[in-house]
Amino acid sequence: MATFYQSQLAILVFTSAIFVLLQRYLLGKAPQYGSRPEHAVGPAVVAKLTKQYLWVYGLAMGADWLQGPYVYSIYREQYSLSERIVALLFVLGFLTAGAAAPPVGVWADQYGRKRMCMIFCVTYSCACAIIQVPSLPILFVGRLLGGFSTAILFSCFESWLVSSANSLSLSSRDLSTILGHASFVNSITATAAGVLSNKLVEYSSSYSSPFLASGALLLLNLVVIWASWNENYGGARASVQELFNVRRLSNAWSVVCSDRRLLVLGLAQTCFEGSMYIFVFLWVPFLQEAAPSDQTLPLGYVFSCFMLSMTLGALLYNCIVSLSQPTSPTEASSHDHTVTLHAKFSSAVCMASAIAFVLSISTESEHKRFWSFCAFEACVGMYYPVQGMLRGKLVPDEHRATLSSLFRVPLNVFVVVSLMTGVASARYFVLSVCAILLLLTAVVTAASFLGRARSLPLASLRAQ
């Protein structure tokens, strides 16, 4: 069995290398109409911002991926906690992330995205230290810190990038390229982190060693952020007494309600990322169920294949964007060109993900399920730069982190409800529901962005 997955890993590595070369060729051949207006910055500034962001983002995601494969194992196998307690720990993390999302976004917009990213490094490294202590109350505290850190990770880093790009007058193409590179870096980092965490466990005979390595990366990242990033903010600074900033949250929600396209972005984030988190809990039993009972799945190789599939998705996104460059200066300067392209992309990604889930639950073949899951991971690699680009074009800068965090509230509720209803015992039903929701999202996205007259760009609006 291991031979099959090793061969698939080799195929994915070879295919990724081909797509890297294709991407470089297409980027060099892409038309430059309007890609750099007269007031835009030069390549050196773009390269500097890209380097600043990718180093920090890669270290942050690498620290997160190092923990991923062994969170369950350290609780269940090393500390011998019951399945119910382990499930409760996971649910606590998601609930904390959901509850922390709105205030985290507000704090980032008002007190600085760089500052919040540095706080992330501190709190997440503390969580890595706390998980070394086999005491249930302390482990609960660690999950609280982990959930809070997750809320920062998936809102503040991207907000810093988009705000910095806007302040430097980067073109849409430049921002799209950086987001595509970030997704590619995330995929490569995840693949390397999976292999490294497996080796650390082999050498130390302890599931806690990847968490120590993760903490070290986070402390390194803290220094890198402090030394290389500039601070940026979202809007008017509020008083410290407004802890949860209800007025600001209300203003941000009013912006969402002013155009249904932002509601659709929130729907896409809830359904797609919720399905992604559910998939994390389901892929192992799904493959084990289809595999011969006398054989053990090489989960490390499977995980690496999934991460390389995500890499392929990111590379495919960059290639398609390069092939879809505007054909005239007038089209290049149009806000609608970028939004329409990425709306089509978003709808297609959700549709393909739904098809992948349908195929996985309609076959008993282990290999067909494996490739269906690889297809879904490729969609994940395309999803993040697509969604990031749409948010960058449509979300007002002063509310960027706030809205990003608000969108994560229903996402975490969706995941928590799924976990508490017994995902493992109803996995066919859960994946079927995910497929239906993704299909609905694809249709709604197409109807909202492409089926009506465009409204004014929301990025030009400002909260009153």
C-alpha positions in Angstrom: 0.0 0.0 0.0 2.8 2.4 0.9 4.2 1.8 -2.6 1.1 3.2 -4.2 1.1 6.4 -2.2 4.8 6.8 -2.7 4.3 6.6 -6.5 1.4 9.1 -6.3 3.6 11.5 -4.3 6.3 11.2 -7.0 3.7 12.0 -9.7 2.5 15.0 -7.8 6.0 16.3 -7.3 6.8 15.9 -11.0 3.5 17.6 -12.0 4.1 20.5 -9.5 7.5 21.1 -11.1 6.0 21.3 -14.5 3.4 23.8 -13.3 6.1 25.9 -11.7 7.9 26.2 -15.1 4.6 26.9 -16.8 3.8 29.6 -14.4 7.1 31.3 -14.9 6.7 31.1 -18.7 3.1 32.6 -18.6 4.0 35.4 -16.2 6.8 36.4 -18.6 4.4 36.3 -21.6 1.4 38.0 -19.9 0.3 41.3 -21.4 1.1 44.4 -19.4 -1.9 46.6 -20.3 -2.5 48.8 -17.4 -0.8 46.5 -15.0 1.4 49.4 -13.8 -0.3 52.8 -14.0 2.0 55.8 -14.0 1.5 56.3 -10.2 2.1 52.6 -9.4 5.3 51.4 -7.7 8.1 49.6 -9.4 9.1 45.9 -9.3 11.6 46.5 -6.5 8.9 47.7 -4.1 6.6 44.8 -5.0 9.4 42.3 -4.5 10.2 43.8 -1.1 6.5 43.6 0.1 6.3 40.0 -1.3 9.4 39.0 0.7 8.2 40.7 3.8 4.9 39.0 3.7 5.9 35.5 2.5 8.6 35.0 5.2 6.2 35.9 8.0 3.3 34.0 6.5 5.4 30.9 5.8 6.7 30.8 9.3 3.3 31.3 10.8 1.7 28.6 8.7 4.6 26.3 9.2 4.2 26.5 12.9 0.5 25.8 12.6 1.0 22.8 10.2 3.7 21.3 12.5 1.0 20.8 15.2 -1.7 19.6 12.9 -0.9 15.9 12.4 -0.5 15.2 16.1 -3.0 17.2 18.1 -5.4 14.3 18.3 -2.6 11.8 19.0 -1.0 13.7 21.9 -4.4 14.0 23.6 -5.7 10.5 22.9 -2.6 8.3 22.8 0.1 10.1 24.8 -2.2 11.5 27.6 -4.8 8.7 27.3 -7.8 11.1 27.4 -11.2 9.7 26.4 -12.7 10.3 23.0 -15.3 12.5 24.6 -12.7 14.7 26.3 -10.7 15.0 23.1 -13.8 16.0 21.2 -14.6 18.6 23.9 -11.1 20.0 23.6 -11.5 20.4 19.8 -14.9 22.0 20.2 -13.5 24.4 22.8 -10.9 25.6 20.3 -13.4 26.2 17.6 -15.8 28.0 20.0 -13.0 30.2 21.2 -12.0 31.1 17.7 -15.6 32.0 16.8 -16.1 34.1 19.9 -12.7 35.8 19.6 -13.1 36.6 15.9 -15.1 39.9 16.1 -13.1 41.6 18.8 -9.8 40.4 17.2 -10.8 42.0 13.9 -11.7 45.3 15.7 -8.5 45.4 17.7 -6.5 44.7 14.6 -8.1 47.5 12.7 -7.8 50.0 15.5 -4.6 49.1 17.3 -2.6 47.7 14.5 -2.4 44.6 12.3 1.4 44.1 13.0 0.8 44.3 16.8 -1.9 41.6 16.6 0.3 39.4 14.5 3.0 39.7 17.1 0.5 38.9 19.8 -0.4 35.8 17.8 3.2 34.6 18.0 3.2 35.0 21.8 -0.2 33.4 22.5 0.4 30.5 20.1 3.8 29.7 21.5 2.3 29.7 25.0 -0.2 27.2 23.7 2.6 25.0 22.5 4.3 25.2 25.9 1.0 24.4 27.8 0.3 21.3 25.7 3.5 19.8 27.2 1.7 19.5 30.6 -0.6 16.5 31.0 -3.1 18.3 33.2 -6.6 18.6 31.9 -7.4 22.1 33.3 -4.1 23.4 31.8 -4.9 21.7 28.5 -8.2 23.5 28.4 -6.3 26.8 28.9 -4.1 25.8 26.0 -7.1 25.2 23.7 -8.4 28.7 24.7 -5.1 30.3 23.6 -5.0 28.2 20.5 -8.5 29.3 19.5 -7.7 32.9 20.1 -4.5 32.6 18.1 -6.4 30.9 15.2 -8.7 33.9 15.0 -5.7 36.2 14.6 -4.0 33.9 12.0 -6.8 33.8 9.6 -7.7 37.5 9.6 -4.9 39.8 10.6 -2.1 38.6 8.4 -4.0 39.0 5.1 -5.4 42.3 6.3 -1.9 43.6 6.8 -0.9 42.5 3.3 -3.9 44.1 1.5 -3.6 47.3 3.5 0.1 47.6 2.8 -0.5 46.8 -0.9 -3.2 49.5 -1.1 -1.0 52.1 0.6 1.8 51.4 -1.9 -0.6 51.6 -4.8 0.1 48.1 -6.0 -1.8 46.9 -9.0 -4.5 44.2 -9.0 -2.1 41.9 -10.8 0.7 42.4 -8.2 -1.7 41.7 -5.3 -3.1 38.7 -7.0 0.4 37.3 -7.7 1.4 37.8 -4.0 -1.7 36.0 -2.8 -1.1 33.2 -5.3 2.5 32.9 -4.1 1.3 32.8 -0.5 -1.0 29.9 -1.2 1.9 28.1 -2.9 4.2 28.8 0.1 1.5 27.5 2.4 1.2 24.3 0.4 5.0 23.7 0.3 5.3 24.6 4.0 2.5 22.2 4.9 4.2 19.4 3.0 7.5 20.0 4.6 5.9 20.4 8.1 4.2 17.0 7.7 7.4 15.3 6.9 9.3 17.1 9.7 6.8 16.5 12.4 6.8 12.8 11.5 10.6 12.7 11.8 10.6 14.5 15.1 8.1 12.0 16.5 10.3 9.1 15.2 13.5 10.5 16.7 12.0 11.6 20.1 9.3 8.9 20.5 7.0 11.7 21.8 4.1 13.4 20.2 5.0 16.6 22.0 8.2 17.3 20.0 6.4 18.9 17.0 4.8 21.4 19.4 8.2 22.4 20.8 9.5 23.0 17.2 6.3 25.0 16.4 6.9 27.2 19.5 10.5 27.9 18.4 9.3 28.9 14.9 6.7 31.2 16.4 9.3 33.0 18.5 11.5 33.4 15.4 8.5 34.8 13.6 7.9 37.3 16.4 11.4 38.7 15.8 10.9 38.8 12.0 7.6 40.7 12.2 9.1 43.2 14.7 12.1 43.8 12.4 10.6 43.8 9.0 6.9 44.9 9.1 5.5 48.4 9.3 2.3 49.1 11.3 -1.0 49.8 9.5 -4.5 50.4 10.8 -8.1 50.2 9.6 -9.8 53.4 10.5 -10.6 55.9 13.2 -9.1 54.9 16.5 -11.7 54.2 19.3 -11.3 54.5 23.0 -9.8 51.6 24.9 -13.0 51.4 27.0 -14.9 50.1 24.0 -13.7 46.5 24.6 -15.9 44.8 22.1 -16.6 47.9 20.0 -20.2 47.2 19.4 -20.6 50.4 17.4 -17.7 49.5 15.1 -19.1 46.0 14.6 -22.5 47.5 13.8 -20.9 49.8 11.2 -19.0 46.9 9.7 -22.2 44.9 9.5 -24.0 47.8 7.8 -21.3 47.8 5.1 -22.0 44.1 4.5 -25.7 44.7 4.3 -25.2 47.5 1.8 -24.3 45.0 -1.0 -25.2 41.4 -1.1 -21.8 40.5 -2.7 -20.2 40.7 0.8 -22.9 38.5 2.2 -22.0 36.0 -0.6 -18.3 36.2 0.4 -19.3 35.4 3.9 -21.4 32.5 2.7 -18.5 31.2 0.6 -16.1 31.4 3.6 -18.6 29.6 5.9 -19.4 26.8 3.5 -16.0 26.2 2.0 -13.8 26.6 5.0 -16.3 24.8 7.2 -16.3 21.9 4.8 -12.5 22.0 4.8 -12.3 21.7 8.6 -14.9 18.9 8.6 -12.8 17.1 6.0 -9.8 17.3 8.3 -11.7 15.1 10.8 -13.1 12.7 8.1 -10.5 11.8 5.6 -8.7 9.2 7.8 -11.8 7.1 8.6 -13.0 7.4 5.0 -9.8 6.0 3.6 -9.4 3.4 6.3 -12.9 2.2 5.7 -12.1 1.6 2.0 -8.6 0.1 2.6 -8.0 -3.6 3.2 -8.5 -4.5 6.8 -5.1 -6.2 7.1 -3.1 -3.1 5.9 -2.2 0.2 7.6 -2.5 3.4 5.8 0.7 5.4 5.4 -0.9 8.6 6.7 2.3 10.6 6.3 2.5 10.0 2.6 -1.2 10.6 2.2 -0.9 13.9 4.0 2.0 14.9 1.8 0.0 14.1 -1.3 -2.9 16.2 -0.1 -0.5 19.1 0.5 1.1 18.8 -2.9 -2.4 18.8 -4.4 -3.0 22.1 -2.7 0.2 23.3 -4.2 -1.0 22.3 -7.6 -4.2 24.3 -7.0 -2.2 27.4 -6.2 -0.1 27.0 -9.3 -3.1 26.4 -11.4 -4.6 29.7 -10.1 -1.5 31.6 -11.0 -1.5 30.1 -14.5 -5.2 30.9 -15.2 -4.8 34.5 -13.9 -1.8 34.9 -16.2 -3.8 33.6 -19.2 -6.8 35.8 -18.3 -4.9 39.2 -18.3 -6.9 42.1 -19.9 -6.6 42.5 -23.6 -6.7 46.3 -23.7 -5.8 49.3 -21.4 -9.5 50.1 -21.0 -10.3 46.6 -19.7 -7.2 46.6 -17.5 -8.2 49.7 -15.7 -11.7 48.3 -15.0 -12.5 47.3 -11.4 -15.1 44.8 -12.8 -12.5 42.8 -14.8 -10.7 41.5 -11.7 -13.9 41.0 -9.6 -15.7 39.2 -12.4 -12.7 36.9 -13.1 -12.3 35.9 -9.5 -16.1 35.5 -9.0 -16.1 33.0 -11.8 -13.1 31.3 -10.3 -14.8 31.2 -6.8 -18.0 29.7 -8.3 -16.0 27.1 -10.2 -13.9 26.1 -7.2 -17.0 25.6 -5.0 -18.6 23.5 -7.8 -15.5 21.4 -8.3 -15.3 20.8 -4.5 -18.9 19.7 -4.4 -18.3 17.2 -7.2 -15.2 15.9 -5.4 -17.2 15.2 -2.2 -20.0 13.5 -4.3 -17.4 11.2 -5.9 -15.8 10.3 -2.6 -19.1 9.1 -1.0 -20.3 7.3 -4.1 -17.4 4.9 -4.4 -16.0 2.1 -2.3 -12.6 2.3 -4.0 -9.7 3.5 -1.7 -7.8 4.9 -4.7 -10.8 6.7 -6.1 -11.6 8.3 -2.7 -7.9 9.3 -2.4 -7.9 11.1 -5.8 -11.3 12.7 -5.0 -9.8 14.1 -1.8 -6.7 15.2 -3.8 -9.1 17.1 -6.1 -10.7 18.8 -3.1 -7.3 19.8 -1.7 -6.4 21.3 -5.1 -9.6 23.4 -4.8 -8.3 24.5 -1.4 -5.1 25.7 -3.0 -7.1 27.8 -5.4 -9.7 29.1 -2.9 -7.4 31.1 -0.7 -6.0 33.5 -3.3 -9.4 33.8 -5.0 -11.2 34.7 -1.8 -8.4 37.0 -0.7 -8.5 38.9 -4.0 -12.2 39.4 -3.8 -12.0 40.6 -0.2 -9.1 42.9 -1.3 -11.3 44.5 -4.0 -14.6 44.7 -2.2 -14.0 45.2 1.5 -13.3 48.7 2.8 -9.8 48.9 4.2 -10.9 50.4 7.6 -13.1 47.4 8.2 -11.0 44.7 6.6 -9.9 42.7 9.7 -13.3 43.3 11.4 -15.3 41.9 8.5 -12.8 39.0 8.0 -13.3 38.1 11.6 -17.1 38.5 11.5 -17.2 36.1 8.6 -15.5 33.5 10.8 -18.3 33.5 13.3 -20.8 31.4 11.3 -17.8 29.3 10.1 -16.9 28.2 13.6 -20.5 27.7 14.5 -20.9 25.4 11.5 -17.9 23.3 12.5 -18.8 23.1 16.1 -22.4 22.0 15.4 -21.0 19.3 13.0 -18.6 18.0 15.6 -21.2 17.9 18.4 -23.7 16.0 16.2 -21.2 13.1 15.8 -19.3 13.5 12.6 -17.5 10.2 12.7 -20.7 8.2 13.0 -22.5 10.2 10.3 -19.7 11.1 7.9 -21.6 10.2 4.7 -24.4 12.5 5.7 -22.0 15.3 6.7 -20.1 15.2 3.4 -23.4 15.1 1.5 -24.5 18.2 3.3 -21.2 19.9 2.6 -21.5 19.0 -1.1 -25.0 20.5 -1.2 -23.9 23.7 0.6 -20.9 24.1 -1.8 -23.2 23.7 -4.8 -25.5 26.3 -3.4 -22.6 28.6 -2.8 -21.4 28.2 -6.4 -24.9 29.1 -7.8 -25.4 32.0 -5.4 -21.9 33.4 -6.2 -22.5 33.2 -10.0 -26.0 34.8 -9.6 -24.8 37.6 -7.3 -21.6 38.6 -9.1 -22.4 37.8 -12.7 -26.2 37.8 -13.1 -26.9 41.4 -12.3 -25.6 44.9 -13.0 -22.5 45.7 -10.9 -22.9 48.0 -8.0 -20.3 50.6 -7.1 -17.1 49.1 -5.7 -17.5 48.6 -2.0 -13.8 49.3 -1.5 -14.5 53.0 -2.3 -17.2 53.3 0.4 -16.3 54.5 3.9 -18.2 53.9 7.0 -20.0 56.8 8.4 
